[in-house]
Amino acid sequence: MGIFAKRLSRALSTCILSKQWPYHQSLFASAWSATQLRGVKSRGSDLKPGNVIEKKGRIYQVVKAQHTTQGRGGAIIQVELHDVDSGSKSSARFRTDETVEKVFVAEKSFRYLYTDEETGNIVLMEPETYEQLDVPKHLFGECYVYLQDDMEVDVQLYEERAMSVSIPRRVTCTVAESEIPMRASATPQYKKVLLDNGLTVQVPKYVVEGDRIIVNTTNHSYVSRA
């Protein structure tokens, strides 16, 4: 190989490595990845809420992450973990330089079909293949009450197993019961209403029974009339 060829080969190798290395440095930059991988190593200091990791043979999603310093002990990161299989939560500590095994997941859109009364699982359907997927109810958390027929549900999967789910940020609900404001010198601006999904929210005084309203599913707040 000539001198020019050797220099070109080294330059190409350097270019490839320079593009690959930042990828490993930023494994936790986003909560989810479209590519499923396992056993990819990164540092504890890179952990962020939404990341999925493997610890002692179990799969966890990071709910909270807080960096702290312990004197001579050095910096650590305190995390709250959600066990994907059991739904339980636990706390863990990692050194900032400790090796953590990251799990990548794929995200797909499904449609809500029904809730299986026997198993308690939520049954979803893939709209293109019509394949059904059973998802543990606990993955929906408080958002379970917003599920409606044919609602789009985004599911994060690892090895065809649901890791996490998310529903639309805004959902239309119907007011089932409306509180009648008590007369007073100062007319209340908001009142409580009961929605058809059993949730109670604060709404403007002009909203009445039978009205369809838009609710923010992240904080259960009134947005507007539908």
C-alpha positions in Angstrom: 0.0 0.0 0.0 1.4 3.4 -1.0 1.8 6.4 1.4 -1.2 8.2 0.0 -3.4 5.0 0.4 -2.2 4.5 4.0 -3.0 8.2 4.9 -6.4 7.9 3.2 -7.2 4.7 5.1 -6.2 6.3 8.5 -8.3 9.4 7.7 -11.4 7.2 6.9 -10.9 5.2 10.1 -10.6 8.4 12.1 -13.8 9.8 10.5 -15.8 6.6 11.2 -14.7 6.4 14.8 -15.4 10.1 15.4 -19.0 9.5 14.2 -19.5 6.3 16.2 -18.0 7.4 19.5 -20.4 10.3 20.2 -23.2 7.8 19.6 -22.1 5.8 22.6 -21.6 8.9 24.7 -25.2 10.0 24.1 -27.0 6.7 24.6 -29.3 8.4 27.1 -29.9 11.5 25.1 -33.5 10.4 24.3 -35.8 8.2 26.3 -36.5 5.7 23.5 -34.7 4.4 20.5 -36.2 2.8 17.4 -33.6 0.1 17.4 -33.7 -2.8 19.9 -30.4 -3.5 21.5 -29.3 -5.1 24.8 -26.1 -5.0 26.8 -25.0 -1.5 25.6 -22.9 0.0 28.4 -23.0 3.6 29.5 -22.3 5.5 32.7 -24.6 6.2 35.7 -24.2 9.9 35.2 -26.0 9.6 31.9 -29.2 8.2 33.4 -32.4 10.3 32.6 -36.1 9.8 33.3 -37.6 7.5 30.6 -34.5 5.4 30.1 -34.9 1.7 30.3 -32.1 -0.3 32.0 -31.4 -3.9 33.0 -30.4 -4.5 36.6 -29.8 -8.0 38.2 -31.8 -9.6 35.4 -34.9 -7.4 35.6 -36.0 -4.6 33.3 -36.6 -1.1 34.9 -37.7 2.3 33.6 -36.1 5.3 35.2 -38.9 7.5 36.7 -36.7 10.1 38.5 -33.0 10.8 38.6 -31.1 13.2 40.9 -27.4 13.9 41.1 -26.0 14.3 44.6 -22.5 14.6 46.2 -21.4 12.6 49.2 -18.2 14.3 50.4 -15.2 12.0 49.9 -17.5 9.3 48.5 -17.8 11.3 45.3 -20.8 12.1 43.2 -23.7 9.6 42.9 -27.1 9.6 41.2 -30.2 8.6 43.1 -32.9 7.1 40.8 -36.5 5.9 41.2 -37.1 2.8 39.2 -40.3 1.2 37.9 -40.2 -2.5 37.5 -41.8 -3.2 34.1 -43.0 -6.7 35.1 -44.4 -6.2 38.6 -45.3 -2.5 38.4 -43.5 -1.9 41.7 -41.2 1.1 42.4 -37.9 1.1 44.1 -34.9 3.3 44.7 -31.3 2.7 43.7 -28.0 4.5 43.7 -25.3 4.5 41.1 -21.9 6.1 41.1 -21.5 8.6 38.2 -18.8 6.5 36.7 -20.5 3.2 37.3 -21.3 1.0 34.3 -25.1 0.8 33.5 -26.6 -1.6 31.0 -29.0 0.3 28.7 -31.9 -1.4 27.0 -33.2 0.1 23.7 -36.8 -0.3 22.8 -39.0 0.2 19.7 -42.2 2.3 19.6 -45.3 1.3 17.8 -48.9 2.6 17.6 -51.8 0.4 18.5 -55.6 0.9 18.9 -57.5 0.2 22.1 -59.9 -2.7 21.8 -61.1 -3.7 25.3 -60.1 -4.6 28.8 -60.0 -8.3 29.6 -62.1 -8.7 32.7 -60.4 -12.1 33.6 -56.8 -11.0 33.4 -57.2 -7.3 33.9 -55.0 -6.7 30.8 -55.6 -4.0 28.2 -56.0 -5.5 24.8 -54.7 -3.4 21.9 -54.6 -4.1 18.2 -51.9 -3.2 15.6 -53.9 -1.4 12.9 -52.0 -2.8 9.9 -51.6 -6.4 10.8 -54.6 -6.7 13.2 -52.4 -8.5 15.7 -53.4 -8.1 19.3 -51.2 -7.2 22.2 -52.0 -7.7 25.9 -50.6 -4.9 28.0 -50.6 -5.0 31.9 -53.1 -2.4 33.2 -50.5 -0.9 35.6 -48.5 0.5 32.7 -51.3 3.0 32.1 -51.3 4.3 35.6 -54.0 6.9 36.2 -54.4 7.4 32.5 -56.3 4.1 32.3 -59.6 5.9 32.8 -59.2 7.9 29.6 -59.2 4.8 27.3 -61.8 4.9 24.7 -62.8 2.6 21.8 -60.3 2.8 18.9 -58.1 5.3 20.8 -54.5 5.4 19.6 -52.0 4.1 22.1 -48.2 4.3 21.7 -46.4 1.3 23.1 -42.7 1.0 23.8 -41.7 -2.6 23.1 -38.7 -4.7 24.0 -38.6 -8.2 22.5 -42.3 -7.9 21.8 -43.0 -7.0 25.4 -44.6 -3.8 26.5 -42.3 -1.6 28.5 -44.3 1.6 28.7 -47.4 3.2 27.1 -48.7 6.7 26.4 -52.1 8.0 25.3 -53.1 11.2 23.6 -52.4 14.3 25.6 -55.9 15.6 25.1 -59.0 13.5 25.3 -62.7 14.4 24.8 -65.0 13.4 27.7 -68.7 13.9 28.5 -69.9 15.6 31.7 -72.1 13.1 33.6 -72.9 15.2 36.6 -72.5 18.9 37.2 -72.3 20.6 40.6 -74.7 23.5 41.1 -72.8 26.5 42.4 -74.2 27.9 45.7 -75.4 31.4 45.6 -73.0 33.9 47.1 -71.9 37.5 46.9 -69.0 36.4 44.7 -70.0 34.0 41.9 -67.5 31.1 41.7 -65.6 31.0 38.5 -65.1 27.2 38.6 -67.0 24.2 39.8 -66.6 20.4 40.0 -68.1 18.0 37.5 -68.1 14.3 37.2 -67.0 12.9 33.9 -68.3 9.8 32.2 -65.1 8.0 33.0 -65.5 8.6 36.8 -63.0 11.4 37.0 -63.8 14.7 38.8 -62.4 17.9 37.3 -62.7 21.6 37.8 -64.5 23.4 34.9 -65.9 26.9 34.2 -69.3 27.6 35.7 -71.0 27.6 32.3 -70.2 23.9 31.7 -73.3 21.8 32.2 -74.3 18.1 32.3 -74.1 16.5 28.9 -71.4 18.9 27.6 -68.4 17.4 25.9 -65.1 18.8 27.1 -61.4 18.4 26.3 -59.3 17.3 29.2 -55.5 17.3 29.5 -54.6 13.8 30.4 -51.2 14.7 32.0 -52.7 16.8 34.8 -56.4 16.0 34.5 -57.3 19.6 33.9 -60.0 21.2 31.8 -58.9 22.6 28.4 -62.0 23.7 26.6 -65.4 22.7 25.3 -65.2 20.1 22.5 
